[in-house]
Amino acid sequence: MDLKNYIQERQALVEEALSSSINDGATPERLAESMTYSLKAGGKRLRPVLVVAGAEAVGGSAAQVLPAAVAMEMIHTFSLIHDDLPSMDDDDLRRGKPTNHKVYGEAMAILAGDGLLAEAFHVIADRSRFPDVTDAVIVDVLRDIAHATGPRGMTGGQVIDMESTGKKITPDELKRLHEHKTGRLITASVTAGARLAGANAEQISALNTYGEAIGLAFQIADDILDIEGDQEELGKDVGSDVEQGKNTYPALIGMEESKKRAQQLVNEAVNALQNFGDSAEPLREIARYVVTRKN
């Protein structure tokens, strides 16, 4: 399949939906501007694309799950805004543009992140957006996303990251960090789309395995790009992980072993989809893409 074309088509759907997601007139103008600035700053839109691909893998469509795809991008964007703050990673660039706090100030950046997180849950909990989905499935999706976002997921991962910066940790500890900070939201993206499209328990289990594998592979690839990547293509500072004393796979196990481990994870992800048909081919290709991407 043509993955580039597939991603571009799904990204276009997401971009159109994002355009009308905040500017509803009910949000204070400056806050809406700050939220929209980061939400529409570009990026791979990997998580919303995974929501759609997860739905399609079990026979669903993009139209069924597009609100959930938008919600996942809101959550991801919230995490980036907060990660970039001076009290966290203190980054000046994100996706090739000044970070939110550089444009709107720290207070508004914090509130923009808070607003995006809350709005994501509002979108998914809005029953009118998913008329053919049962309340029980909506609750399952909300539970998965909250788990992936909160102290047992991304937020907890950020704490582990902060507390381990400047200290040497083991590869197992680094794996736990990445699973929390990056992997769980990626996994929840795949399973959210699948749940909303009517996936059964066996399919959800397989997609969990898939998501966990590509989530860790994605972060290992990020660690590699921070060393070998091109700043213009990445849209952010190269070498910032090393400069900040962060633990990375290349630093702990070496560059070649890191690349080998990333490829092993891709194989695990693809193998998890062996009982899915051609409809899961986008997920297979995305797994391969996460370790060959340049940004």
N, C-alpha and C positions, 0 to 999 in steps of 0.2 A: 504494500500500500504506500501511497504518497503521504508520509507523516507531515511534511511541511504544509501541504495543502490542507490536510485534516485539521491541524492546529490553527492555521490561519482562519479557516471557516468557523471553527468553534470560538476562537478569540473574537471574531467579528460579532458573533451573537452576544458574547459576554460584554463587549464594549458598548454595544447598543443598549443593553439592559442596565449597565452601570451609569450611563448618561442621565437616566431619569431616576436614579435610586436615591439621591440625596436632595436635590433641588425641588422639594415639594411645597415650599413656602412656609412650612411649619417649623423649620430649623432656623435659629438665628443666623443672619446672613454671613457674618464673619466665620462662624463655626462651620457652616455648610461649605464655605470657600476653602477652608483649611482641610476639611475632610475630603473634598473633591480633588484638591491639589494632589494629595498623595494617592488617592484611589485611581486617578486617571494619569498617573505619571509614567505609565507604561509597564514593562515587565513581561515575563513569560506567560503569565496567567495559568501557570501549571495546575494549581489547585482547582480552579473552576473547570479547566479542561478535563481534569481527572473526574470531577463530579459527573460531567456529561459522558465521558468514556465508560465510567462505572455503570451508568444507567443503560447505555447502549450495549454493554457486554451481556446484560441479562434481558435484552429485548425491548428496552425502553427507548425514549427519544430525548433530544435536547430540550424540547419544549416542556416536557414534564418536569424537568429539574432545574431550569434556568434560574429561578429565584434562589435556589440553594447554592448554585454556582456563584452567584453574586455575593451571597452571604459569606461564602468561604474566602472570597477575595477581600471582603471587608475585614474579616478576622486576620488574614495574613497581613493586610496593610496596617491595621492597628498595631500588630507586633513589630513591624518595621519602624513605624513612627516612634514607638517607645524605645526600641533597641538603639535608635540613632541618637537619643537624648544625651546631653553631656554627662548625666549621672549614670549612663549605661556605657554604650560604645563610643559616644562622642564623635559621630561621623558627620562630615560636611556634605558628602554627596550620596545620593541614592538614585539609582536608575539614570545616572548622568545629570541629575538636577540637584540643586541645593536641597538639603533635607528640610523637613517640615518646620522644625524649630528655628532654622536659619531664616526662614521666610516669615513665619507667623509668631515666633517667640515660643519659649518653653511652655508657658502656661497653656496657650492655645493648642500647642502640639499634644500635650497630655490630654486635653479635653477632646481633641479631634480623635485621638486613639480610643478614648473611652466611648465616644459617640459611635464610632464604627463598630466596636465590639457589641454594644447594646443593640444597635440597629440590625446587626446580623441575626441575633436571636429573635428580634421582632419580625423580621422577614420570614424566617422559617416557621415561627409560631402562627403566622397569619394563615388561617385555614382556607381563605378564599384563593390563595395562590396554589393550593394543592387539593382541588376539589375531589379527586378520585383516590386520595390516600387516607387511610384510617387514622384516627387519633393515636392509636397504639404505635403505629409506624412513626408518626411525627415525634412522639415522645422518645422513641428509640434513637432517632436522628439527633434530637436535641441533647439527649444524654451523651451520645458518642462525641458530639462536638464540644460540649462542656468539659467532658473528660479530657479531650485532646488539647483544650485551650487553657485549662486551669492548673492547679498546683500539681496534679498528677501527669500533666502534659507540658505544653509549651511554657507556661509561667514557671513551673517547677524547673524545667530545663534551663531557663534563663538564670535562675538562682544558682543552679549547679555550675553553670558557665561562669558567673561572676565570682563565686567562691573558689573556683579552681584556677582562675586566671593568675598567672605568676607562680603556680605550684605544679609540680610534676605529678600527673595522675597515671593510672594504669590504662591499658587499652580497653579493659572491661568497663572501667569508670567512664571513659570517653564514649564508649558505645551507649551507655545508659544516658549520658548527657544528650547525645544526638537523637536518640530514640524519643526522648521527652521533648526537646526543643524543636525538632524538625519533623521527625518521623510520624508522630501521632496525628498531627493535623493533615499530613498527606494521606495517611491511612483513612482518617475520617472523611476526607474528600471522596475517596473511591467508594467507600461503603455507604455514604449518604446518598449518592446518586443511585447506587444499586438498590438500597432499601426503598427509596421513593418510587423506583420503577418495578417493585414487586419481587425482589430477590428472595430466595429461600435461605434457610439457615446454612446449608452446605455451601452455597455460593458466597454468602457473607464470610464464612470461615476462610475460604480460599482467597477472597479479596483482602481479608485482613493480613494473611501471609504475604500476599503480593505487595500491599501497601507498606508493611513494615520493612520489607526488603528494599524497595525502591526509595523509601524515606532515608534509610541509612546510606544507600548508594549515592543519593543526591547530596548528602552532606559531605561524604568523603570526596566527591567530585568538587564541591565548593572549597574544601580544604586544599585540594590540588590547584584549583584555579587561583586561589589567593597567592600562590607561588608562581605558577606558570602562565596565568592568564594575562590578557591585554587590558589595561585600564579603560581604554576607550570602548572596547567591546563589553566589558563588565559593567561599565557605568558607575563604578565605585572605586575607592582607593585599593590598589594592589599592595599586598604585604602588610595590611593592617593587623592581621591575626598575629603575625610574628612580632610586630612592633608592640602590640598590647600584651604580649606574653601569654596568648591563648594556647590551649592544648589542641593540637590537630593530629590527624592520622599520619601525615608525612613526618611530623616532628617525633611521633612516638614509635612508628614502625617503619619509617622510610618511604620514599616516593614509590619505588617499584612495588613494594608489598601493598601499599595503599591502592595502587591501580589494580593489582591482582585481586584484592579484597572487594573492590567495587564491582569488578566483572563477575566475581562469584555471586554477589548479591543480585546482580541482574539475572543470572542464570536461575537463581532460586525464585525470583519473581516470575519469570516466564514459565518455569515448571509448575508453579502454583496454579496456572491457568490451563493446565492440560485437559481438563474436562469441559472447558469452554470452547465454543466454535469460532467461526471466522469473525463473529461480532466482537470478540475480545482482541482482535488483531491490533487495534489502536493502543490498547493497554500494553501489549507485548512490545510494540515499537517505541512507546514512551519509555518503557523500562530501559531499552537500549540507548535511547536518546539522553537520558539523565547523566550518563557517564561520558558522552561524546560531545556534549554541548560546549560552547565557548563563552557562555555568560549565564 
